[in-house]
Amino acid sequence: MYNFEDRPIAIISIAALVGTPIGGALIAAEGGHYLHVQIFCGVLMAAGSCIFVAARASLQGLNIKKKV
């Protein structure tokens, strides 16, 4: 049904559709300040980095010099 190349686009589209309203709600709840949005984005970037490290570790271990 989907090609391998289509999966990341589908995941990104869901993130774009969900993340924007959440960011707007956080800005509105804080009275126009961006602190909670910055924290939200930082947590999501940290979680994404952890997922990439876990995926790399599951494929080749934690050896940095090996190519995946």
N, CA, C and O atoms as a Maestro MAE file, in Angstrom:
{
 s_m_m2io_version
 :::
 2.0.0
}

f_m_ct {
 s_m_title
 :::
 protein
 m_atom[272] {
  # First column is atom index #
  i_m_mmod_type
  r_m_x_coord
  r_m_y_coord
  r_m_z_coord
  i_m_residue_number
  s_m_chain_name
  s_m_pdb_residue_name
  s_m_pdb_atom_name
  i_m_atomic_number
  :::
  1 25 0.823 -1.189 0.000 1 A "MET " " N  " 7
  2 3 0.000 0.000 0.000 1 A "MET " " CA " 6
  3 2 0.868 1.255 0.000 1 A "MET " " C  " 6
  4 15 0.671 2.141 -0.831 1 A "MET " " O  " 8
  5 25 1.820 1.339 0.918 2 A "TYR " " N  " 7
  6 3 2.717 2.484 0.978 2 A "TYR " " CA " 6
  7 2 4.120 2.054 0.602 2 A "TYR " " C  " 6
  8 15 4.531 0.928 0.882 2 A "TYR " " O  " 8
  9 25 4.842 2.939 -0.023 3 A "ASN " " N  " 7
  10 3 6.257 2.703 -0.254 3 A "ASN " " CA " 6
  11 2 7.019 3.025 1.013 3 A "ASN " " C  " 6
  12 15 6.511 3.701 1.908 3 A "ASN " " O  " 8
  13 25 8.241 2.535 1.077 4 A "PHE " " N  " 7
  14 3 9.080 2.806 2.245 4 A "PHE " " CA " 6
  15 2 9.343 4.297 2.393 4 A "PHE " " C  " 6
  16 15 9.473 4.793 3.512 4 A "PHE " " O  " 8
  17 25 9.423 5.014 1.281 5 A "GLU " " N  " 7
  18 3 9.699 6.448 1.314 5 A "GLU " " CA " 6
  19 2 8.500 7.264 1.798 5 A "GLU " " C  " 6
  20 15 8.670 8.405 2.230 5 A "GLU " " O  " 8
  21 25 7.310 6.709 1.735 6 A "ASP " " N  " 7
  22 3 6.101 7.440 2.121 6 A "ASP " " CA " 6
  23 2 5.878 7.455 3.632 6 A "ASP " " C  " 6
  24 15 5.146 8.314 4.124 6 A "ASP " " O  " 8
  25 25 6.470 6.558 4.366 7 A "ARG " " N  " 7
  26 3 6.229 6.470 5.807 7 A "ARG " " CA " 6
  27 2 6.687 7.708 6.568 7 A "ARG " " C  " 6
  28 15 5.924 8.228 7.382 7 A "ARG " " O  " 8
  29 25 7.917 8.207 6.333 8 A "PRO " " N  " 7
  30 3 8.311 9.419 7.069 8 A "PRO " " CA " 6
  31 2 7.418 10.610 6.764 8 A "PRO " " C  " 6
  32 15 7.152 11.424 7.648 8 A "PRO " " O  " 8
  33 25 6.958 10.724 5.537 9 A "ILE " " N  " 7
  34 3 6.075 11.836 5.179 9 A "ILE " " CA " 6
  35 2 4.755 11.718 5.933 9 A "ILE " " C  " 6
  36 15 4.213 12.726 6.385 9 A "ILE " " O  " 8
  37 25 4.233 10.510 6.075 10 A "ALA " " N  " 7
  38 3 2.982 10.315 6.815 10 A "ALA " " CA " 6
  39 2 3.161 10.669 8.289 10 A "ALA " " C  " 6
  40 15 2.276 11.279 8.890 10 A "ALA " " O  " 8
  41 25 4.292 10.296 8.871 11 A "ILE " " N  " 7
  42 3 4.541 10.608 10.278 11 A "ILE " " CA " 6
  43 2 4.702 12.108 10.474 11 A "ILE " " C  " 6
  44 15 4.171 12.671 11.431 11 A "ILE " " O  " 8
  45 25 5.431 12.759 9.573 12 A "ILE " " N  " 7
  46 3 5.635 14.200 9.677 12 A "ILE " " CA " 6
  47 2 4.317 14.951 9.503 12 A "ILE " " C  " 6
  48 15 4.087 15.963 10.165 12 A "ILE " " O  " 8
  49 25 3.458 14.463 8.619 13 A "SER " " N  " 7
  50 3 2.184 15.153 8.410 13 A "SER " " CA " 6
  51 2 1.308 15.083 9.656 13 A "SER " " C  " 6
  52 15 0.621 16.051 9.983 13 A "SER " " O  " 8
  53 25 1.323 13.961 10.348 14 A "ILE " " N  " 7
  54 3 0.558 13.848 11.589 14 A "ILE " " CA " 6
  55 2 1.124 14.801 12.640 14 A "ILE " " C  " 6
  56 15 0.373 15.470 13.350 14 A "ILE " " O  " 8
  57 25 2.451 14.858 12.733 15 A "ALA " " N  " 7
  58 3 3.078 15.763 13.697 15 A "ALA " " CA " 6
  59 2 2.753 17.219 13.388 15 A "ALA " " C  " 6
  60 15 2.521 18.011 14.302 15 A "ALA " " O  " 8
  61 25 2.735 17.572 12.119 16 A "ALA " " N  " 7
  62 3 2.427 18.953 11.743 16 A "ALA " " CA " 6
  63 2 0.967 19.296 12.044 16 A "ALA " " C  " 6
  64 15 0.669 20.413 12.465 16 A "ALA " " O  " 8
  65 25 0.069 18.357 11.833 17 A "LEU " " N  " 7
  66 3 -1.347 18.618 12.095 17 A "LEU " " CA " 6
  67 2 -1.656 18.679 13.586 17 A "LEU " " C  " 6
  68 15 -2.570 19.394 13.994 17 A "LEU " " O  " 8
  69 25 -0.919 17.949 14.397 18 A "VAL " " N  " 7
  70 3 -1.181 17.911 15.833 18 A "VAL " " CA " 6
  71 2 -0.392 18.983 16.577 18 A "VAL " " C  " 6
  72 15 -0.913 19.591 17.512 18 A "VAL " " O  " 8
  73 25 0.853 19.223 16.177 19 A "GLY " " N  " 7
  74 3 1.728 20.125 16.904 19 A "GLY " " CA " 6
  75 2 1.330 21.582 16.831 19 A "GLY " " C  " 6
  76 15 1.465 22.309 17.816 19 A "GLY " " O  " 8
  77 25 0.847 22.019 15.696 20 A "THR " " N  " 7
  78 3 0.495 23.426 15.534 20 A "THR " " CA " 6
  79 2 -0.634 23.862 16.461 20 A "THR " " C  " 6
  80 15 -0.498 24.897 17.114 20 A "THR " " O  " 8
  81 25 -1.739 23.128 16.554 21 A "PRO " " N  " 7
  82 3 -2.786 23.541 17.498 21 A "PRO " " CA " 6
  83 2 -2.334 23.474 18.960 21 A "PRO " " C  " 6
  84 15 -2.757 24.291 19.778 21 A "PRO " " O  " 8
  85 25 -1.487 22.518 19.286 22 A "ILE " " N  " 7
  86 3 -0.981 22.438 20.658 22 A "ILE " " CA " 6
  87 2 -0.135 23.658 20.971 22 A "ILE " " C  " 6
  88 15 -0.265 24.247 22.044 22 A "ILE " " O  " 8
  89 25 0.739 24.046 20.030 23 A "GLY " " N  " 7
  90 3 1.557 25.241 20.225 23 A "GLY " " CA " 6
  91 2 0.710 26.486 20.377 23 A "GLY " " C  " 6
  92 15 0.987 27.327 21.232 23 A "GLY " " O  " 8
  93 25 -0.325 26.612 19.553 24 A "GLY " " N  " 7
  94 3 -1.219 27.763 19.662 24 A "GLY " " CA " 6
  95 2 -1.960 27.795 20.981 24 A "GLY " " C  " 6
  96 15 -2.149 28.861 21.566 24 A "GLY " " O  " 8
  97 25 -2.378 26.637 21.451 25 A "ALA " " N  " 7
  98 3 -3.079 26.584 22.739 25 A "ALA " " CA " 6
  99 2 -2.147 26.937 23.891 25 A "ALA " " C  " 6
  100 15 -2.559 27.594 24.848 25 A "ALA " " O  " 8
  101 25 -0.890 26.502 23.803 26 A "LEU " " N  " 7
  102 3 0.067 26.845 24.856 26 A "LEU " " CA " 6
  103 2 0.366 28.340 24.873 26 A "LEU " " C  " 6
  104 15 0.499 28.937 25.941 26 A "LEU " " O  " 8
  105 25 0.471 28.942 23.696 27 A "ILE " " N  " 7
  106 3 0.707 30.387 23.628 27 A "ILE " " CA " 6
  107 2 -0.499 31.145 24.169 27 A "ILE " " C  " 6
  108 15 -0.339 32.107 24.920 27 A "ILE " " O  " 8
  109 25 -1.699 30.722 23.796 28 A "ALA " " N  " 7
  110 3 -2.917 31.394 24.260 28 A "ALA " " CA " 6
  111 2 -3.082 31.248 25.772 28 A "ALA " " C  " 6
  112 15 -3.499 32.190 26.446 28 A "ALA " " O  " 8
  113 25 -2.758 30.074 26.303 29 A "ALA " " N  " 7
  114 3 -2.910 29.848 27.741 29 A "ALA " " CA " 6
  115 2 -1.905 30.662 28.550 29 A "ALA " " C  " 6
  116 15 -2.163 30.996 29.707 29 A "ALA " " O  " 8
  117 25 -0.771 30.980 27.952 30 A "GLU " " N  " 7
  118 3 0.279 31.712 28.653 30 A "GLU " " CA " 6
  119 2 0.163 33.216 28.419 30 A "GLU " " C  " 6
  120 15 0.994 33.980 28.909 30 A "GLU " " O  " 8
  121 25 -0.831 33.641 27.693 31 A "GLY " " N  " 7
  122 3 -1.043 35.068 27.472 31 A "GLY " " CA " 6
  123 2 -0.116 35.671 26.427 31 A "GLY " " C  " 6
  124 15 0.235 36.848 26.517 31 A "GLY " " O  " 8
  125 25 0.281 34.882 25.438 32 A "GLY " " N  " 7
  126 3 1.124 35.391 24.372 32 A "GLY " " CA " 6
  127 2 2.604 35.162 24.572 32 A "GLY " " C  " 6
  128 15 3.407 35.549 23.723 32 A "GLY " " O  " 8
  129 25 2.982 34.542 25.674 33 A "HIS " " N  " 7
  130 3 4.391 34.246 25.916 33 A "HIS " " CA " 6
  131 2 4.720 32.848 25.395 33 A "HIS " " C  " 6
  132 15 3.848 31.983 25.319 33 A "HIS " " O  " 8
  133 25 5.973 32.639 25.041 34 A "TYR " " N  " 7
  134 3 6.374 31.418 24.352 34 A "TYR " " CA " 6
  135 2 7.121 30.417 25.229 34 A "TYR " " C  " 6
  136 15 7.649 29.437 24.703 34 A "TYR " " O  " 8
  137 25 7.187 30.622 26.526 35 A "LEU " " N  " 7
  138 3 7.986 29.749 27.381 35 A "LEU " " CA " 6
  139 2 7.506 28.302 27.330 35 A "LEU " " C  " 6
  140 15 8.317 27.392 27.165 35 A "LEU " " O  " 8
  141 25 6.213 28.079 27.468 36 A "HIS " " N  " 7
  142 3 5.700 26.708 27.465 36 A "HIS " " CA " 6
  143 2 5.866 26.049 26.104 36 A "HIS " " C  " 6
  144 15 6.072 24.838 26.028 36 A "HIS " " O  " 8
  145 25 5.780 26.819 25.035 37 A "VAL " " N  " 7
  146 3 5.997 26.261 23.697 37 A "VAL " " CA " 6
  147 2 7.461 25.858 23.537 37 A "VAL " " C  " 6
  148 15 7.764 24.820 22.949 37 A "VAL " " O  " 8
  149 25 8.363 26.681 24.060 38 A "GLN " " N  " 7
  150 3 9.786 26.343 23.988 38 A "GLN " " CA " 6
  151 2 10.082 25.069 24.770 38 A "GLN " " C  " 6
  152 15 10.853 24.225 24.314 38 A "GLN " " O  " 8
  153 25 9.479 24.927 25.935 39 A "ILE " " N  " 7
  154 3 9.668 23.714 26.730 39 A "ILE " " CA " 6
  155 2 9.077 22.512 26.009 39 A "ILE " " C  " 6
  156 15 9.699 21.451 25.969 39 A "ILE " " O  " 8
  157 25 7.893 22.660 25.441 40 A "PHE " " N  " 7
  158 3 7.226 21.592 24.689 40 A "PHE " " CA " 6
  159 2 8.101 21.132 23.522 40 A "PHE " " C  " 6
  160 15 8.289 19.933 23.318 40 A "PHE " " O  " 8
  161 25 8.633 22.082 22.762 41 A "CYS " " N  " 7
  162 3 9.477 21.735 21.615 41 A "CYS " " CA " 6
  163 2 10.779 21.084 22.061 41 A "CYS " " C  " 6
  164 15 11.253 20.145 21.421 41 A "CYS " " O  " 8
  165 25 11.360 21.572 23.148 42 A "GLY " " N  " 7
  166 3 12.583 20.973 23.662 42 A "GLY " " CA " 6
  167 2 12.388 19.543 24.110 42 A "GLY " " C  " 6
  168 15 13.235 18.687 23.856 42 A "GLY " " O  " 8
  169 25 11.275 19.279 24.778 43 A "VAL " " N  " 7
  170 3 10.981 17.917 25.227 43 A "VAL " " CA " 6
  171 2 10.765 16.997 24.028 43 A "VAL " " C  " 6
  172 15 11.237 15.860 24.031 43 A "VAL " " O  " 8
  173 25 10.061 17.471 23.011 44 A "LEU " " N  " 7
  174 3 9.833 16.644 21.827 44 A "LEU " " CA " 6
  175 2 11.125 16.378 21.067 44 A "LEU " " C  " 6
  176 15 11.327 15.273 20.563 44 A "LEU " " O  " 8
  177 25 12.004 17.376 20.978 45 A "MET " " N  " 7
  178 3 13.283 17.156 20.304 45 A "MET " " CA " 6
  179 2 14.149 16.176 21.089 45 A "MET " " C  " 6
  180 15 14.826 15.340 20.491 45 A "MET " " O  " 8
  181 25 14.138 16.266 22.413 46 A "ALA " " N  " 7
  182 3 14.896 15.318 23.232 46 A "ALA " " CA " 6
  183 2 14.341 13.898 23.078 46 A "ALA " " C  " 6
  184 15 15.104 12.937 22.983 46 A "ALA " " O  " 8
  185 25 13.023 13.771 23.052 47 A "ALA " " N  " 7
  186 3 12.405 12.456 22.871 47 A "ALA " " CA " 6
  187 2 12.738 11.888 21.495 47 A "ALA " " C  " 6
  188 15 13.027 10.698 21.369 47 A "ALA " " O  " 8
  189 25 12.701 12.726 20.472 48 A "GLY " " N  " 7
  190 3 13.067 12.276 19.130 48 A "GLY " " CA " 6
  191 2 14.515 11.844 19.051 48 A "GLY " " C  " 6
  192 15 14.831 10.855 18.391 48 A "GLY " " O  " 8
  193 25 15.397 12.568 19.714 49 A "SER " " N  " 7
  194 3 16.812 12.189 19.739 49 A "SER " " CA " 6
  195 2 17.003 10.848 20.427 49 A "SER " " C  " 6
  196 15 17.799 10.022 19.980 49 A "SER " " O  " 8
  197 25 16.277 10.631 21.510 50 A "CYS " " N  " 7
  198 3 16.355 9.344 22.209 50 A "CYS " " CA " 6
  199 2 15.870 8.203 21.323 50 A "CYS " " C  " 6
  200 15 16.433 7.109 21.358 50 A "CYS " " O  " 8
  201 25 14.843 8.446 20.540 51 A "ILE " " N  " 7
  202 3 14.332 7.418 19.631 51 A "ILE " " CA " 6
  203 2 15.362 7.092 18.557 51 A "ILE " " C  " 6
  204 15 15.557 5.924 18.221 51 A "ILE " " O  " 8
  205 25 16.034 8.128 18.008 52 A "PHE " " N  " 7
  206 3 17.069 7.881 17.008 52 A "PHE " " CA " 6
  207 2 18.234 7.099 17.599 52 A "PHE " " C  " 6
  208 15 18.755 6.191 16.952 52 A "PHE " " O  " 8
  209 25 18.650 7.435 18.813 53 A "VAL " " N  " 7
  210 3 19.750 6.711 19.463 53 A "VAL " " CA " 6
  211 2 19.339 5.264 19.733 53 A "VAL " " C  " 6
  212 15 20.140 4.349 19.540 53 A "VAL " " O  " 8
  213 25 18.110 5.048 20.175 54 A "ALA " " N  " 7
  214 3 17.636 3.692 20.434 54 A "ALA " " CA " 6
  215 2 17.561 2.877 19.147 54 A "ALA " " C  " 6
  216 15 17.898 1.693 19.140 54 A "ALA " " O  " 8
  217 25 17.120 3.505 18.058 55 A "ALA " " N  " 7
  218 3 17.062 2.799 16.780 55 A "ALA " " CA " 6
  219 2 18.458 2.440 16.296 55 A "ALA " " C  " 6
  220 15 18.679 1.338 15.794 55 A "ALA " " O  " 8
  221 25 19.391 3.356 16.442 56 A "ARG " " N  " 7
  222 3 20.781 3.090 16.040 56 A "ARG " " CA " 6
  223 2 21.377 1.988 16.896 56 A "ARG " " C  " 6
  224 15 22.061 1.102 16.384 56 A "ARG " " O  " 8
  225 25 21.121 2.036 18.200 57 A "ALA " " N  " 7
  226 3 21.658 1.018 19.099 57 A "ALA " " CA " 6
  227 2 21.071 -0.354 18.800 57 A "ALA " " C  " 6
  228 15 21.761 -1.365 18.931 57 A "ALA " " O  " 8
  229 25 19.815 -0.399 18.405 58 A "SER " " N  " 7
  230 3 19.205 -1.694 18.103 58 A "SER " " CA " 6
  231 2 19.748 -2.287 16.807 58 A "SER " " C  " 6
  232 15 19.743 -3.505 16.634 58 A "SER " " O  " 8
  233 25 20.216 -1.430 15.894 59 A "LEU " " N  " 7
  234 3 20.751 -1.927 14.624 59 A "LEU " " CA " 6
  235 2 22.223 -2.332 14.724 59 A "LEU " " C  " 6
  236 15 22.594 -3.414 14.268 59 A "LEU " " O  " 8
  237 25 23.058 -1.488 15.308 60 A "GLN " " N  " 7
  238 3 24.496 -1.732 15.304 60 A "GLN " " CA " 6
  239 2 25.138 -1.637 16.676 60 A "GLN " " C  " 6
  240 15 26.360 -1.751 16.777 60 A "GLN " " O  " 8
  241 25 24.385 -1.436 17.713 61 A "GLY " " N  " 7
  242 3 24.984 -1.236 19.022 61 A "GLY " " CA " 6
  243 2 25.404 0.203 19.181 61 A "GLY " " C  " 6
  244 15 25.084 1.044 18.341 61 A "GLY " " O  " 8
  245 25 26.108 0.492 20.237 62 A "LEU " " N  " 7
  246 3 26.500 1.876 20.519 62 A "LEU " " CA " 6
  247 2 27.878 2.231 19.966 62 A "LEU " " C  " 6
  248 15 28.446 3.258 20.339 62 A "LEU " " O  " 8
  249 25 28.417 1.396 19.085 63 A "ASN " " N  " 7
  250 3 29.690 1.692 18.455 63 A "ASN " " CA " 6
  251 2 29.490 2.794 17.411 63 A "ASN " " C  " 6
  252 15 28.792 2.597 16.416 63 A "ASN " " O  " 8
  253 25 30.101 3.943 17.645 64 A "ILE " " N  " 7
  254 3 29.882 5.106 16.781 64 A "ILE " " CA " 6
  255 2 30.532 4.922 15.413 64 A "ILE " " C  " 6
  256 15 30.046 5.469 14.423 64 A "ILE " " O  " 8
  257 25 31.616 4.167 15.344 65 A "LYS " " N  " 7
  258 3 32.365 4.057 14.095 65 A "LYS " " CA " 6
  259 2 31.733 3.140 13.067 65 A "LYS " " C  " 6
  260 15 32.109 3.187 11.896 65 A "LYS " " O  " 8
  261 25 30.776 2.301 13.472 66 A "LYS " " N  " 7
  262 3 30.102 1.432 12.520 66 A "LYS " " CA " 6
  263 2 29.087 2.213 11.715 66 A "LYS " " C  " 6
  264 15 28.403 3.091 12.241 66 A "LYS " " O  " 8
  265 25 28.993 1.889 10.426 67 A "LYS " " N  " 7
  266 3 28.007 2.544 9.574 67 A "LYS " " CA " 6
  267 2 26.713 1.741 9.592 67 A "LYS " " C  " 6
  268 15 26.720 0.512 9.655 67 A "LYS " " O  " 8
  269 25 25.614 2.466 9.536 68 A "VAL " " N  " 7
  270 3 24.303 1.823 9.544 68 A "VAL " " CA " 6
  271 2 23.787 1.769 8.133 68 A "VAL " " C  " 6
  272 15 22.689 1.265 7.896 68 A "VAL " " O  " 8
  :::
 }
 m_bond[271] {
  # First column is bond index #
  i_m_from
  i_m_to
  i_m_order
  :::
  1 1 2 1
  2 2 3 1
  3 3 4 2
  4 3 5 1
  5 5 6 1
  6 6 7 1
  7 7 8 2
  8 7 9 1
  9 9 10 1
  10 10 11 1
  11 11 12 2
  12 11 13 1
  13 13 14 1
  14 14 15 1
  15 15 16 2
  16 15 17 1
  17 17 18 1
  18 18 19 1
  19 19 20 2
  20 19 21 1
  21 21 22 1
  22 22 23 1
  23 23 24 2
  24 23 25 1
  25 25 26 1
  26 26 27 1
  27 27 28 2
  28 27 29 1
  29 29 30 1
  30 30 31 1
  31 31 32 2
  32 31 33 1
  33 33 34 1
  34 34 35 1
  35 35 36 2
  36 35 37 1
  37 37 38 1
  38 38 39 1
  39 39 40 2
  40 39 41 1
  41 41 42 1
  42 42 43 1
  43 43 44 2
  44 43 45 1
  45 45 46 1
  46 46 47 1
  47 47 48 2
  48 47 49 1
  49 49 50 1
  50 50 51 1
  51 51 52 2
  52 51 53 1
  53 53 54 1
  54 54 55 1
  55 55 56 2
  56 55 57 1
  57 57 58 1
  58 58 59 1
  59 59 60 2
  60 59 61 1
  61 61 62 1
  62 62 63 1
  63 63 64 2
  64 63 65 1
  65 65 66 1
  66 66 67 1
  67 67 68 2
  68 67 69 1
  69 69 70 1
  70 70 71 1
  71 71 72 2
  72 71 73 1
  73 73 74 1
  74 74 75 1
  75 75 76 2
  76 75 77 1
  77 77 78 1
  78 78 79 1
  79 79 80 2
  80 79 81 1
  81 81 82 1
  82 82 83 1
  83 83 84 2
  84 83 85 1
  85 85 86 1
  86 86 87 1
  87 87 88 2
  88 87 89 1
  89 89 90 1
  90 90 91 1
  91 91 92 2
  92 91 93 1
  93 93 94 1
  94 94 95 1
  95 95 96 2
  96 95 97 1
  97 97 98 1
  98 98 99 1
  99 99 100 2
  100 99 101 1
  101 101 102 1
  102 102 103 1
  103 103 104 2
  104 103 105 1
  105 105 106 1
  106 106 107 1
  107 107 108 2
  108 107 109 1
  109 109 110 1
  110 110 111 1
  111 111 112 2
  112 111 113 1
  113 113 114 1
  114 114 115 1
  115 115 116 2
  116 115 117 1
  117 117 118 1
  118 118 119 1
  119 119 120 2
  120 119 121 1
  121 121 122 1
  122 122 123 1
  123 123 124 2
  124 123 125 1
  125 125 126 1
  126 126 127 1
  127 127 128 2
  128 127 129 1
  129 129 130 1
  130 130 131 1
  131 131 132 2
  132 131 133 1
  133 133 134 1
  134 134 135 1
  135 135 136 2
  136 135 137 1
  137 137 138 1
  138 138 139 1
  139 139 140 2
  140 139 141 1
  141 141 142 1
  142 142 143 1
  143 143 144 2
  144 143 145 1
  145 145 146 1
  146 146 147 1
  147 147 148 2
  148 147 149 1
  149 149 150 1
  150 150 151 1
  151 151 152 2
  152 151 153 1
  153 153 154 1
  154 154 155 1
  155 155 156 2
  156 155 157 1
  157 157 158 1
  158 158 159 1
  159 159 160 2
  160 159 161 1
  161 161 162 1
  162 162 163 1
  163 163 164 2
  164 163 165 1
  165 165 166 1
  166 166 167 1
  167 167 168 2
  168 167 169 1
  169 169 170 1
  170 170 171 1
  171 171 172 2
  172 171 173 1
  173 173 174 1
  174 174 175 1
  175 175 176 2
  176 175 177 1
  177 177 178 1
  178 178 179 1
  179 179 180 2
  180 179 181 1
  181 181 182 1
  182 182 183 1
  183 183 184 2
  184 183 185 1
  185 185 186 1
  186 186 187 1
  187 187 188 2
  188 187 189 1
  189 189 190 1
  190 190 191 1
  191 191 192 2
  192 191 193 1
  193 193 194 1
  194 194 195 1
  195 195 196 2
  196 195 197 1
  197 197 198 1
  198 198 199 1
  199 199 200 2
  200 199 201 1
  201 201 202 1
  202 202 203 1
  203 203 204 2
  204 203 205 1
  205 205 206 1
  206 206 207 1
  207 207 208 2
  208 207 209 1
  209 209 210 1
  210 210 211 1
  211 211 212 2
  212 211 213 1
  213 213 214 1
  214 214 215 1
  215 215 216 2
  216 215 217 1
  217 217 218 1
  218 218 219 1
  219 219 220 2
  220 219 221 1
  221 221 222 1
  222 222 223 1
  223 223 224 2
  224 223 225 1
  225 225 226 1
  226 226 227 1
  227 227 228 2
  228 227 229 1
  229 229 230 1
  230 230 231 1
  231 231 232 2
  232 231 233 1
  233 233 234 1
  234 234 235 1
  235 235 236 2
  236 235 237 1
  237 237 238 1
  238 238 239 1
  239 239 240 2
  240 239 241 1
  241 241 242 1
  242 242 243 1
  243 243 244 2
  244 243 245 1
  245 245 246 1
  246 246 247 1
  247 247 248 2
  248 247 249 1
  249 249 250 1
  250 250 251 1
  251 251 252 2
  252 251 253 1
  253 253 254 1
  254 254 255 1
  255 255 256 2
  256 255 257 1
  257 257 258 1
  258 258 259 1
  259 259 260 2
  260 259 261 1
  261 261 262 1
  262 262 263 1
  263 263 264 2
  264 263 265 1
  265 265 266 1
  266 266 267 1
  267 267 268 2
  268 267 269 1
  269 269 270 1
  270 270 271 1
  271 271 272 2
  :::
 }
}
